[in-house]
């Protein structure tokens, strides 16, 4: 990653931890970073694009095995540990309700992960799901997971991460077991 891009990412993450995200704009980021404003646009479209990059880069590093359906419990554990460690950052990020808000990036990533896990499940268990149902199921699982994450991150006081992990893992296990039972596996 280019040094300027790294500086923009680190500065944005630091700013989100110190001032409300609604008060952060490209000028604020670049002034704090000590870089020209135009340099920002060499890498990003807007502040939401930076937030999405932060999420994607960090979560990919922490949840590298998310495509293996047999390792989904480790995926859930790693994701919740990541969000717990970055709670203040995501507490602010998830409160934004604007176009290109971080929630959009998170949901798209969760849906992609769920789709990948479902494809691997079909391969590993030799079952077939209709494409439209697979898409529906991936989107529904992403909606459910994002709802759990929102509640976990925004609730005051929050539930302990171990409790959320236990409940979410049980819900996913029940869904996968039901899917396998329904398809005769």
C-alpha positions as CSV (number, residue, x, y, z in Angstrom):
1,X,0.0,0.0,0.0
2,X,1.3,3.4,-0.9
3,X,2.5,5.5,2.0
4,X,0.0,8.3,1.3
5,X,-2.9,5.8,1.3
6,X,-1.7,4.2,4.5
7,X,-1.5,7.7,6.1
8,X,-5.1,8.5,4.9
9,X,-6.4,5.3,6.4
10,X,-4.6,5.7,9.7
11,X,-5.6,9.3,10.0
12,X,-9.2,8.5,9.3
13,X,-9.3,5.7,11.8
14,X,-7.7,8.0,14.5
15,X,-10.2,10.8,13.7
16,X,-13.2,8.5,14.0
17,X,-12.0,7.6,17.4
18,X,-11.8,11.2,18.6
19,X,-14.6,13.2,16.9
20,X,-18.0,12.4,15.5
21,X,-17.9,11.0,12.0
22,X,-20.4,13.6,10.9
23,X,-17.8,16.3,11.6
24,X,-15.1,14.5,9.5
25,X,-14.7,15.4,5.8
26,X,-12.0,15.0,3.2
27,X,-10.5,18.4,4.2
28,X,-10.3,17.4,7.9
29,X,-8.7,14.1,7.1
30,X,-6.1,15.5,4.7
31,X,-5.2,18.5,7.0
32,X,-4.7,16.1,9.9
33,X,-2.7,13.7,7.6
34,X,-0.5,16.6,6.4
35,X,-1.2,15.8,2.8
36,X,-2.7,17.7,-0.1
37,X,-6.5,17.4,-0.5
38,X,-6.1,16.2,-4.1
39,X,-4.0,13.2,-2.9
40,X,-7.1,11.8,-1.3
41,X,-8.8,11.5,-4.6
42,X,-5.9,9.4,-6.0
43,X,-7.2,6.6,-3.7
44,X,-10.8,7.3,-2.6
45,X,-14.0,8.8,-3.8
46,X,-15.2,10.0,-0.4
47,X,-14.8,9.4,3.3
48,X,-17.1,6.4,3.1
49,X,-14.8,4.8,0.6
50,X,-12.0,5.1,3.2
51,X,-14.2,3.6,5.9
52,X,-15.1,0.7,3.5
53,X,-11.4,0.2,2.8
54,X,-10.6,0.1,6.5
55,X,-13.3,-2.5,7.1
56,X,-12.4,-4.7,4.1
57,X,-8.6,-4.6,4.7
58,X,-8.9,-5.3,8.4
59,X,-11.6,-7.9,8.2
60,X,-9.9,-9.8,5.4
61,X,-6.8,-10.0,7.5
62,X,-8.7,-11.3,10.5
63,X,-11.1,-13.6,8.7
64,X,-9.1,-15.1,5.9
65,X,-10.7,-18.5,6.2
66,X,-14.3,-17.4,5.7
67,X,-14.8,-19.4,2.5
68,X,-14.6,-22.8,4.2
69,X,-18.0,-23.8,5.5
70,X,-16.5,-26.1,8.1
71,X,-14.7,-23.2,9.6
72,X,-17.6,-20.8,9.9
73,X,-17.5,-21.0,13.7
74,X,-13.9,-19.6,13.6
75,X,-15.1,-17.0,11.1
76,X,-17.9,-15.9,13.6
77,X,-15.4,-15.8,16.4
78,X,-12.8,-13.8,14.5
79,X,-15.4,-11.3,13.2
80,X,-16.9,-10.7,16.6
81,X,-13.4,-10.3,18.1
82,X,-12.6,-7.8,15.4
83,X,-15.8,-5.8,16.0
84,X,-15.3,-5.9,19.7
85,X,-11.7,-4.6,19.4
86,X,-12.9,-1.8,17.1
87,X,-16.2,-1.1,18.9
88,X,-15.9,2.6,19.2
89,X,-15.0,3.0,15.5
90,X,-17.9,0.9,14.3
91,X,-20.3,2.4,16.9
92,X,-19.8,5.7,15.0
93,X,-19.7,4.2,11.6
94,X,-22.9,2.2,11.9
95,X,-24.9,5.3,13.0
96,X,-24.5,6.9,9.6
97,X,-27.5,6.5,7.5
98,X,-26.3,7.9,4.2
99,X,-25.5,6.7,0.7
100,X,-22.2,4.8,0.7
101,X,-22.3,4.5,4.5
102,X,-20.1,1.8,6.1
103,X,-23.1,-0.4,6.7
104,X,-23.4,-0.8,3.0
105,X,-19.8,-2.2,2.7
106,X,-20.3,-4.4,5.8
107,X,-23.5,-5.9,4.4
108,X,-22.0,-6.6,1.0
109,X,-19.0,-8.3,2.6
110,X,-21.3,-10.4,4.9
111,X,-23.4,-11.4,1.9
112,X,-20.3,-12.4,-0.1
113,X,-19.0,-14.4,2.8
114,X,-22.4,-16.2,3.3
115,X,-22.6,-16.9,-0.5
116,X,-19.1,-18.4,-0.4
117,X,-19.8,-20.5,2.6
118,X,-23.0,-21.8,1.0
119,X,-21.1,-22.7,-2.2
120,X,-18.5,-24.6,-0.2
121,X,-21.3,-26.3,1.8
122,X,-22.9,-27.5,-1.4
123,X,-19.5,-28.8,-2.6
124,X,-18.6,-30.5,0.7
125,X,-22.0,-32.0,1.4
126,X,-22.8,-32.7,-2.2
127,X,-26.1,-30.9,-2.1
128,X,-27.7,-28.6,-4.6
129,X,-29.6,-25.4,-3.9
130,X,-31.5,-23.5,-6.6
131,X,-29.5,-20.4,-7.5
132,X,-32.3,-18.0,-6.6
133,X,-32.7,-19.7,-3.1
134,X,-28.9,-19.6,-2.6
135,X,-28.9,-15.9,-3.3
136,X,-31.9,-15.3,-1.1
137,X,-30.3,-17.3,1.7
138,X,-27.0,-15.5,1.5
139,X,-28.8,-12.1,1.6
140,X,-31.0,-13.2,4.5
141,X,-28.0,-14.5,6.5
142,X,-26.2,-11.2,5.9
143,X,-29.3,-9.2,7.0
144,X,-29.5,-11.4,10.2
145,X,-25.7,-11.1,10.9
146,X,-25.7,-7.3,10.3
147,X,-28.7,-7.0,12.7
148,X,-26.8,-8.9,15.4
149,X,-23.7,-6.8,14.8
150,X,-25.7,-3.5,15.0
151,X,-27.3,-4.6,18.3
152,X,-24.0,-5.8,19.7
153,X,-22.1,-2.6,18.8
154,X,-24.8,0.0,19.5
155,X,-26.4,-1.3,22.7
156,X,-25.4,0.3,26.0
157,X,-24.5,-1.6,28.0
158,X,-23.6,-4.2,25.4
159,X,-23.9,-7.9,25.7
160,X,-20.6,-9.7,26.3
161,X,-19.0,-10.8,23.1
162,X,-19.0,-14.5,24.3
163,X,-22.8,-14.4,24.7
164,X,-23.3,-12.9,21.2
165,X,-20.9,-15.4,19.7
166,X,-22.7,-18.3,21.4
167,X,-26.2,-17.2,20.2
168,X,-25.1,-16.3,16.7
169,X,-23.2,-19.6,16.3
170,X,-26.2,-21.5,17.5
171,X,-28.5,-19.7,15.1
172,X,-26.2,-20.4,12.1
173,X,-25.7,-24.0,13.2
174,X,-29.5,-24.5,13.4
175,X,-29.9,-22.9,10.0
176,X,-27.3,-25.1,8.3
177,X,-28.5,-28.2,10.1
178,X,-32.0,-27.5,8.9
179,X,-30.8,-26.9,5.4
180,X,-28.9,-30.2,5.3
181,X,-31.8,-32.1,6.8
182,X,-34.3,-30.6,4.4
183,X,-32.1,-31.6,1.4
184,X,-31.6,-35.1,2.8
185,X,-28.1,-34.8,4.2
